[in-house]
Amino acid sequence: MAGGDRRGGRLDLAPGPASSWPKDRNDRRAVGSPASAAGCRGGIIVSRNLEGARIVLTGAGAGIGKAAWSQLEARGATVCGIDLRGDGAIITADVRDSTAMAAAMQAAADRLGGIDILVNNAGIGTAQDAAVTPDAAARATIEVNLLGAWTATAAAAPYLIASHGHVVNVASGLALVPMPYSAAYSASKRALAAYSDVLRLEYRGRLTVTTILPGYIRTSIHDGPAALGLSLEGIVPADSVEQAAAAVVRACLRREREISTSRRTAVSLKLARHFPRLTEAIVSRRTGALGSSWSSAAAGHAREA
């Protein structure tokens, strides 16, 4: 592990192992050259290929994580996955557990020879009434989606700073577009976007940070709400898992501040930012039937209790 300590609340490091990414040092040219294969973000050189990049990916076992792993390796990166359910190739750890994550990051760094990029993809989705006391599922959603990414970043920070690395936080379009019965999920993802901004500011010149705002992606994260009659299918246009994975690759390559998973999603997010009342009216009209579905489901749970 790269040696480091915290002085005045800031992480200071001794030099860590050198990265081979990018392999071609001629790629490390300044911005402004028409022929440049690299750019600069916040004073840090940015590569245009992933050959030799050492990437740690949380939530790697399924969905966006699994697809992103495949696409990253196709671009030449070496990837180490972390998931709640590991299989040997994937390191087993709960992102909420700081001790487990510290051990997992050390194991990942040992496998890879360091860490250049961390992709915080682990997340869960639940549904709840915004005016009802948060239950265990709501609290777990915030813990995994926000504090899990924060915990993983803290565990990887010594390695990332040593390599002038990059953090990719997979948030959600629901960080900006309100959706009924998504209070914990939406709040956690908006908070994750805010965390990205603070991390970028505090470690400017030492780290770069991208927030990804995916649209509706058909993965198992929606299974729980769908079982309660709160499916977004047919209400919100879907982006594909492959598009979401491609956004992760793009974030690793370009180190942009924020990206989405499709042009359609980008337009929707721009509308939500600049015309929030219009966005709420559109969402309300499209999701009107969800209220009766939720009421029926809630009544059923009350009878079971």
KEKE-3310 file (N, C-alpha, C; in steps of 0.2 Angstrom, whole numbers, plus 5000, padded with zeros to 4 digits):
npx = (5004:5002:5011:5004:4997:4985:4985:4980:4967:4969:4974:4990:5004:5017:5027:5020:5019:5024:5013:5009:5001:4997:5005:5013:5023:5024:5011:5008:5006:5003:4987:4980:4987:4984:4987:4987:4986:4981:4974:4970:4964:4960:4973:4979:4986:4977:4973:4970:4968:4965:4975:4984:4978:4974:4960:4947:4932:4917:4902:4902:4897:4885:4873:4876:4889:4895:4894:4902:4914:4918:4918:4928:4939:4940:4945:4958:4961:4965:4956:4949:4936:4924:4912:4897:4894:4906:4917:4929:4937:4931:4932:4926:4916:4907:4902:4898:4906:4919:4931:4931:4932:4944:4953:4949:4952:4966:4969:4965:4974:4986:4984:4983:4994:4993:4982:4973:4960:4945:4929:4914:4901:4892:4876:4859:4841:4826:4808:4798:4786:4787:4783:4782:4790:4807:4812:4821:4825:4825:4835:4846:4847:4852:4864:4871:4872:4876:4885:4892:4899:4907:4915:4922:4929:4937:4945:4952:4959:4973:4980:4975:4978:4992:4994:4989:4975:4958:4941:4925:4909:4894:4879:4863:4849:4838:4843:4841:4828:4813:4804:4790:4789:4802:4811:4822:4831:4833:4837:4849:4856:4857:4864:4876:4881:4883:4893:4903:4906:4912:4923:4930:4933:4941:4952:4958:4969:4975:4967:4954:4937:4922:4904:4892:4876:4865:4851:4835:4838:4837:4839:4842:4841:4829:4820:4814:4805:4797:4790:4781:4772:4777:4784:4795:4794:4788:4784:4795:4808:4819:4837:4850:4859:4872:4874:4875:4887:4896:4896:4903:4916:4918:4919:4931:4940:4939:4938:4928:4918:4904:4893:4880:4870:4864:4859:4846:4843:4852:4846:4834:4838:4844:4832:4826:4834:4833:4820:4811:4798:4790:4795:4791:4777:4776:4781:4772:4760:4763:4765:4754:4746:4754:4752:4740:4744:4754:4746:4738:4748:4753:4743:4741:4753:4750:4740:4746:4755)
npy = (4994:5011:5023:5033:5047:5057:5074:5088:5085:5081:5070:5064:5058:5046:5043:5031:5015:5016:5019:5010:5016:5030:5018:5023:5036:5048:5051:5059:5074:5092:5100:5107:5105:5100:5087:5080:5065:5065:5074:5087:5088:5098:5100:5087:5075:5067:5052:5044:5031:5015:5006:4996:5003:5002:4996:4997:4990:4992:4983:4973:4961:4960:4966:4983:4984:4972:4972:4983:4979:4970:4978:4988:4979:4976:4987:4987:4988:4983:4974:4974:4967:4971:4964:4961:4948:4938:4928:4923:4927:4939:4950:4948:4959:4971:4986:4995:4992:4998:4992:4980:4985:4992:4981:4974:4984:4984:4971:4972:4981:4974:4964:4971:4979:4992:5006:5015:5019:5021:5014:5018:5008:5000:4998:4999:4998:5004:5006:5018:5028:5045:5052:5044:5037:5033:5017:5001:4997:5009:5016:5007:5009:5022:5021:5011:5017:5030:5032:5020:5022:5033:5027:5017:5025:5032:5021:5017:5029:5032:5024:5029:5043:5042:5038:5049:5048:5043:5045:5037:5040:5031:5038:5043:5047:5050:5058:5070:5071:5070:5056:5047:5039:5036:5041:5038:5032:5042:5053:5048:5047:5060:5065:5058:5064:5076:5073:5069:5082:5089:5081:5082:5095:5097:5088:5093:5093:5082:5072:5066:5067:5060:5061:5049:5050:5039:5035:5026:5010:4993:4983:4972:4981:4987:4978:4976:4988:4986:4974:4979:4985:4997:4999:5006:5003:5007:5019:5027:5030:5018:5016:5006:4992:4991:5004:5010:5004:5008:5022:5022:5017:5029:5038:5034:5036:5050:5058:5067:5080:5077:5065:5057:5043:5043:5053:5056:5055:5064:5076:5075:5077:5090:5097:5095:5102:5115:5118:5114:5114:5111:5099:5091:5092:5084:5072:5069:5067:5056:5046:5044:5033:5026:5029:5023:5009:5009:5011:5000:4990:4994:4992:4979:4974:4979:4971:4959:4961)
npz = (5000:4996:5006:5018:5027:5037:5038:5046:5041:5028:5015:5015:5005:5003:4988:4977:4968:4951:4938:4922:4914:4903:4892:4882:4883:4875:4874:4883:4881:4881:4882:4868:4857:4841:4837:4848:4859:4871:4885:4897:4913:4926:4929:4928:4918:4905:4898:4881:4879:4886:4888:4899:4910:4927:4935:4947:4951:4958:4963:4953:4949:4941:4929:4925:4930:4927:4913:4910:4915:4905:4893:4897:4898:4885:4880:4884:4897:4914:4925:4941:4951:4964:4974:4983:4983:4980:4969:4969:4957:4958:4971:4987:4996:5007:5003:5013:5024:5032:5036:5029:5016:5015:5016:5004:4994:4996:4993:4979:4974:4976:4967:4955:4955:4959:4958:4946:4942:4950:4950:4956:4957:4964:4970:4976:4974:4981:4986:4993:5003:5004:5015:5025:5040:5037:5033:5036:5024:5016:5023:5021:5007:5006:5013:5006:4992:4994:5006:5004:4992:4996:5006:4999:4991:5000:5005:4993:4991:4994:4985:4973:4973:4973:4960:4953:4950:4945:4949:4946:4949:4949:4947:4945:4934:4941:4951:4947:4940:4947:4954:4959:4975:4976:4986:4994:4986:4975:4983:4988:4977:4972:4982:4980:4968:4973:4982:4973:4968:4979:4982:4970:4971:4983:4981:4969:4956:4961:4960:4948:4944:4939:4937:4933:4925:4923:4912:4913:4916:4912:4924:4938:4949:4949:4952:4965:4967:4956:4960:4968:4960:4955:4943:4931:4918:4902:4906:4907:4894:4890:4892:4886:4894:4889:4884:4896:4901:4891:4894:4906:4901:4893:4903:4910:4900:4896:4907:4910:4918:4920:4914:4903:4899:4886:4872:4872:4886:4891:4886:4893:4906:4906:4903:4916:4924:4920:4919:4930:4936:4924:4921:4933:4931:4919:4923:4933:4926:4918:4927:4935:4937:4946:4959:4964:4962:4972:4984:4984:4986:4998:5006:5006:5012:5024:5029:5029:5039)
capx = (5000:5006:5011:5000:4993:4981:4987:4975:4961:4970:4978:4997:5006:5023:5026:5018:5021:5022:5008:5011:4996:4997:5011:5016:5024:5022:5004:5007:5007:4999:4981:4980:4991:4979:4988:4988:4982:4979:4972:4972:4958:4962:4981:4981:4986:4972:4975:4964:4967:4965:4980:4988:4975:4972:4953:4944:4925:4912:4895:4905:4894:4880:4871:4880:4896:4897:4895:4907:4920:4919:4920:4935:4945:4941:4949:4965:4962:4965:4950:4947:4929:4922:4905:4894:4894:4912:4917:4936:4939:4928:4933:4920:4916:4902:4904:4897:4910:4926:4937:4931:4934:4951:4956:4947:4956:4973:4970:4964:4980:4991:4983:4984:5000:4991:4975:4972:4953:4940:4922:4909:4895:4888:4870:4852:4835:4820:4803:4795:4782:4791:4780:4782:4797:4812:4812:4827:4827:4827:4842:4851:4848:4857:4871:4875:4872:4880:4891:4896:4904:4912:4919:4926:4934:4942:4949:4956:4962:4980:4982:4973:4982:4999:4994:4985:4970:4951:4935:4919:4903:4888:4873:4856:4845:4834:4846:4838:4821:4809:4800:4786:4791:4809:4814:4829:4836:4834:4841:4856:4860:4858:4869:4882:4883:4886:4900:4908:4908:4916:4929:4934:4936:4946:4958:4959:4976:4978:4962:4949:4930:4916:4898:4888:4869:4861:4844:4832:4842:4834:4843:4839:4840:4822:4815:4810:4800:4792:4786:4776:4768:4781:4789:4796:4793:4783:4783:4802:4811:4825:4843:4853:4865:4878:4875:4878:4894:4900:4897:4908:4922:4919:4921:4938:4944:4939:4938:4923:4914:4898:4890:4874:4870:4862:4857:4839:4844:4855:4841:4829:4842:4844:4825:4825:4838:4831:4813:4809:4791:4788:4797:4787:4771:4777:4782:4766:4755:4765:4766:4748:4744:4758:4749:4735:4748:4757:4741:4736:4753:4754:4737:4743:4758:4747:4736:4751:4758)
capy = (5000:5018:5026:5040:5049:5063:5080:5093:5082:5080:5064:5065:5052:5045:5040:5024:5012:5020:5016:5010:5019:5026:5015:5028:5043:5053:5053:5064:5080:5097:5102:5112:5102:5096:5079:5077:5060:5066:5081:5089:5089:5100:5099:5080:5072:5062:5047:5043:5024:5012:5000:4997:5006:4997:4999:4993:4991:4989:4981:4970:4954:4959:4972:4988:4982:4966:4974:4988:4976:4967:4984:4990:4975:4976:4993:4986:4989:4977:4976:4970:4968:4970:4964:4958:4941:4937:4921:4921:4932:4945:4951:4949:4964:4975:4993:4999:4990:5001:4987:4975:4989:4993:4975:4973:4988:4982:4965:4974:4985:4969:4960:4975:4983:4999:5008:5021:5022:5017:5015:5016:5006:4997:5002:4996:5002:5002:5011:5020:5034:5051:5055:5039:5036:5029:5010:4998:4997:5016:5017:5003:5012:5028:5018:5008:5021:5036:5030:5015:5025:5037:5022:5014:5030:5033:5015:5018:5035:5032:5022:5034:5049:5040:5037:5054:5043:5045:5042:5037:5038:5030:5040:5041:5052:5052:5063:5077:5070:5067:5051:5045:5033:5035:5046:5036:5031:5049:5057:5045:5048:5067:5066:5055:5069:5082:5071:5070:5089:5091:5077:5085:5102:5096:5085:5096:5093:5076:5067:5069:5064:5060:5058:5047:5050:5035:5035:5020:5004:4987:4979:4969:4986:4989:4972:4977:4992:4983:4969:4983:4989:5003:4998:5012:5001:5010:5026:5031:5027:5014:5015:4999:4991:4992:5011:5012:5002:5013:5028:5020:5018:5036:5042:5033:5039:5057:5061:5073:5081:5073:5062:5053:5037:5043:5060:5057:5056:5071:5081:5075:5080:5097:5100:5095:5107:5122:5119:5109:5113:5108:5092:5088:5091:5079:5066:5067:5065:5049:5041:5045:5026:5022:5030:5017:5003:5009:5011:4993:4986:4996:4989:4971:4973:4980:4965:4953:4962)
capz = (5000:4996:5012:5018:5033:5036:5042:5045:5038:5021:5015:5012:5003:5000:4981:4976:4963:4945:4933:4915:4910:4897:4891:4877:4887:4871:4874:4889:4878:4883:4878:4863:4851:4837:4836:4855:4860:4878:4887:4904:4918:4933:4930:4928:4911:4903:4892:4877:4878:4893:4889:4905:4916:4933:4937:4952:4949:4963:4960:4947:4948:4937:4927:4922:4932:4923:4906:4910:4915:4898:4889:4899:4896:4878:4878:4886:4904:4919:4930:4947:4953:4971:4975:4989:4982:4976:4966:4968:4953:4961:4978:4991:5002:5008:5002:5019:5029:5030:5037:5023:5010:5016:5014:4997:4990:4997:4988:4972:4972:4975:4960:4949:4955:4960:4956:4942:4942:4954:4947:4961:4953:4968:4972:4977:4973:4985:4985:5000:5004:5006:5021:5030:5043:5034:5036:5036:5017:5015:5026:5017:5001:5007:5016:5000:4987:4995:5010:5001:4987:5000:5010:4994:4988:5005:5005:4987:4990:4994:4978:4967:4973:4971:4953:4950:4947:4943:4952:4943:4953:4945:4951:4942:4931:4946:4955:4945:4938:4952:4952:4965:4979:4975:4990:4997:4980:4972:4988:4989:4970:4971:4987:4977:4964:4977:4985:4968:4967:4984:4981:4965:4973:4988:4978:4963:4954:4963:4957:4944:4946:4934:4939:4927:4927:4918:4912:4916:4913:4914:4928:4944:4954:4948:4953:4971:4966:4951:4963:4972:4955:4953:4937:4926:4911:4898:4908:4905:4889:4893:4889:4887:4899:4885:4884:4902:4901:4887:4898:4911:4898:4891:4909:4911:4895:4895:4914:4910:4925:4921:4907:4904:4895:4879:4870:4875:4893:4892:4885:4899:4912:4904:4905:4923:4928:4919:4919:4935:4936:4918:4922:4938:4928:4914:4927:4937:4921:4916:4933:4939:4940:4951:4966:4965:4963:4978:4989:4984:4988:5005:5010:5006:5017:5031:5030:5031:5046)
cpx = (5004:5006:5008:4998:4989:4983:4983:4969:4962:4975:4984:5000:5014:5022:5025:5021:5019:5017:5011:5006:4996:5004:5016:5017:5023:5015:5003:5009:5002:4993:4983:4984:4985:4980:4988:4983:4979:4977:4973:4965:4961:4969:4983:4980:4981:4974:4969:4964:4967:4970:4984:4985:4973:4965:4950:4936:4921:4905:4897:4901:4889:4878:4876:4888:4899:4899:4901:4914:4922:4922:4927:4940:4946:4945:4956:4966:4962:4961:4950:4941:4929:4915:4903:4895:4900:4912:4925:4939:4937:4929:4927:4920:4909:4904:4903:4902:4917:4932:4937:4934:4941:4955:4955:4952:4964:4974:4969:4971:4986:4990:4985:4991:4999:4984:4975:4965:4949:4933:4917:4902:4890:4882:4864:4847:4829:4814:4800:4791:4786:4789:4780:4790:4801:4812:4819:4830:4829:4834:4847:4853:4853:4864:4875:4877:4877:4887:4895:4901:4909:4917:4924:4931:4939:4947:4954:4960:4970:4983:4981:4977:4989:4999:4991:4979:4963:4946:4929:4914:4897:4882:4867:4853:4840:4837:4843:4831:4818:4805:4796:4789:4798:4814:4821:4833:4838:4838:4848:4860:4861:4864:4876:4885:4886:4893:4905:4911:4913:4923:4933:4937:4942:4952:4960:4967:4979:4973:4957:4943:4925:4910:4894:4880:4865:4854:4841:4835:4839:4838:4839:4838:4833:4817:4811:4804:4795:4788:4780:4772:4771:4786:4789:4795:4787:4781:4789:4805:4818:4831:4846:4858:4871:4879:4878:4885:4898:4901:4902:4915:4923:4922:4928:4942:4945:4939:4934:4920:4908:4895:4884:4875:4868:4860:4850:4839:4847:4850:4836:4832:4842:4837:4824:4828:4835:4824:4810:4802:4788:4789:4793:4780:4771:4777:4775:4760:4757:4765:4759:4745:4748:4755:4744:4738:4751:4752:4739:4742:4754:4749:4738:4748:4755:4743:4740:4754:4753)
cpy = (5006:5021:5032:5041:5055:5068:5085:5091:5081:5074:5066:5059:5052:5042:5033:5021:5016:5016:5016:5013:5027:5024:5020:5035:5049:5055:5058:5071:5085:5098:5107:5110:5098:5089:5076:5071:5060:5073:5082:5090:5091:5099:5092:5078:5067:5058:5046:5035:5021:5006:5001:5000:5000:5000:4994:4995:4988:4988:4977:4964:4954:4966:4977:4986:4977:4968:4979:4985:4973:4973:4987:4986:4975:4982:4992:4987:4983:4979:4971:4971:4967:4969:4960:4950:4939:4930:4919:4927:4939:4945:4952:4954:4968:4982:4997:4998:4993:4996:4982:4979:4990:4987:4973:4977:4986:4976:4967:4977:4980:4965:4965:4979:4990:5000:5014:5024:5017:5019:5013:5015:5003:5001:4997:5001:5000:5008:5012:5027:5039:5054:5050:5038:5031:5022:5007:4998:5004:5018:5014:5006:5018:5026:5015:5013:5027:5034:5025:5017:5029:5032:5019:5019:5031:5027:5015:5024:5035:5029:5026:5040:5048:5040:5043:5051:5047:5041:5043:5035:5037:5032:5038:5048:5055:5056:5070:5076:5067:5061:5048:5039:5031:5039:5044:5035:5038:5053:5054:5047:5055:5068:5064:5060:5074:5079:5071:5077:5091:5087:5080:5092:5101:5093:5087:5096:5086:5070:5070:5065:5065:5057:5056:5047:5046:5036:5028:5014:4998:4982:4977:4975:4988:4984:4973:4982:4989:4978:4973:4987:4995:5003:5004:5010:5004:5017:5030:5027:5024:5015:5008:4998:4992:4999:5013:5010:5006:5019:5027:5021:5025:5040:5041:5036:5046:5061:5067:5074:5077:5071:5058:5047:5037:5051:5061:5058:5062:5076:5081:5078:5088:5100:5100:5100:5114:5123:5113:5108:5110:5100:5088:5087:5085:5072:5064:5064:5057:5044:5041:5038:5023:5023:5025:5011:5003:5008:5004:4989:4988:4992:4982:4970:4974:4974:4959:4954:4961)
cpz = (5000:5003:5013:5025:5032:5041:5040:5041:5031:5021:5011:5010:5001:4993:4981:4970:4956:4941:4926:4911:4909:4896:4886:4881:4882:4871:4879:4886:4881:4879:4873:4857:4847:4836:4843:4856:4868:4879:4894:4908:4924:4934:4929:4920:4910:4897:4888:4875:4885:4893:4895:4911:4921:4936:4942:4951:4955:4960:4953:4945:4943:4934:4924:4924:4928:4916:4905:4910:4908:4893:4891:4897:4889:4875:4881:4893:4908:4924:4936:4950:4961:4971:4981:4989:4977:4973:4965:4963:4955:4968:4982:4997:5001:5008:5009:5024:5028:5031:5031:5017:5010:5014:5007:4993:4990:4992:4981:4970:4972:4969:4954:4949:4956:4958:4952:4943:4947:4951:4953:4958:4958:4970:4972:4976:4977:4984:4992:4999:5007:5013:5026:5033:5039:5037:5035:5028:5014:5017:5023:5011:5001:5009:5010:4995:4988:5000:5008:4996:4991:5003:5005:4992:4994:5006:4999:4987:4990:4987:4972:4967:4971:4963:4949:4946:4946:4947:4948:4947:4948:4949:4947:4939:4937:4952:4953:4943:4944:4950:4959:4968:4978:4980:4992:4991:4977:4977:4988:4982:4969:4976:4984:4972:4967:4980:4979:4967:4972:4984:4976:4967:4978:4986:4971:4962:4957:4961:4952:4946:4941:4938:4933:4930:4922:4918:4915:4912:4916:4917:4934:4949:4954:4950:4960:4970:4961:4955:4967:4967:4953:4948:4933:4919:4907:4900:4906:4900:4892:4889:4890:4892:4895:4884:4890:4903:4897:4890:4903:4907:4896:4897:4911:4906:4895:4902:4914:4917:4926:4914:4909:4899:4888:4878:4873:4882:4895:4891:4891:4905:4912:4906:4912:4927:4926:4919:4924:4936:4930:4919:4927:4935:4923:4918:4930:4932:4919:4921:4937:4941:4945:4958:4968:4966:4970:4984:4990:4988:4996:5009:5011:5011:5024:5033:5032:5037:5051)
residu = (MET:ALA:GLY:GLY:ASP:ARG:ARG:GLY:GLY:ARG:LEU:ASP:LEU:ALA:PRO:GLY:PRO:ALA:SER:SER:TRP:PRO:LYS:ASP:ARG:ASN:ASP:ARG:ARG:ALA:VAL:GLY:SER:PRO:ALA:SER:ALA:ALA:GLY:CYS:ARG:GLY:GLY:ILE:ILE:VAL:SER:ARG:ASN:LEU:GLU:GLY:ALA:ARG:ILE:VAL:LEU:THR:GLY:ALA:GLY:ALA:GLY:ILE:GLY:LYS:ALA:ALA:TRP:SER:GLN:LEU:GLU:ALA:ARG:GLY:ALA:THR:VAL:CYS:GLY:ILE:ASP:LEU:ARG:GLY:ASP:GLY:ALA:ILE:ILE:THR:ALA:ASP:VAL:ARG:ASP:SER:THR:ALA:MET:ALA:ALA:ALA:MET:GLN:ALA:ALA:ALA:ASP:ARG:LEU:GLY:GLY:ILE:ASP:ILE:LEU:VAL:ASN:ASN:ALA:GLY:ILE:GLY:THR:ALA:GLN:ASP:ALA:ALA:VAL:THR:PRO:ASP:ALA:ALA:ALA:ARG:ALA:THR:ILE:GLU:VAL:ASN:LEU:LEU:GLY:ALA:TRP:THR:ALA:THR:ALA:ALA:ALA:ALA:PRO:TYR:LEU:ILE:ALA:SER:HIS:GLY:HIS:VAL:VAL:ASN:VAL:ALA:SER:GLY:LEU:ALA:LEU:VAL:PRO:MET:PRO:TYR:SER:ALA:ALA:TYR:SER:ALA:SER:LYS:ARG:ALA:LEU:ALA:ALA:TYR:SER:ASP:VAL:LEU:ARG:LEU:GLU:TYR:ARG:GLY:ARG:LEU:THR:VAL:THR:THR:ILE:LEU:PRO:GLY:TYR:ILE:ARG:THR:SER:ILE:HIS:ASP:GLY:PRO:ALA:ALA:LEU:GLY:LEU:SER:LEU:GLU:GLY:ILE:VAL:PRO:ALA:ASP:SER:VAL:GLU:GLN:ALA:ALA:ALA:ALA:VAL:VAL:ARG:ALA:CYS:LEU:ARG:ARG:GLU:ARG:GLU:ILE:SER:THR:SER:ARG:ARG:THR:ALA:VAL:SER:LEU:LYS:LEU:ALA:ARG:HIS:PHE:PRO:ARG:LEU:THR:GLU:ALA:ILE:VAL:SER:ARG:ARG:THR:GLY:ALA:LEU:GLY:SER:SER:TRP:SER:SER:ALA:ALA:ALA:GLY:HIS:ALA:ARG:GLU:ALA)
# end
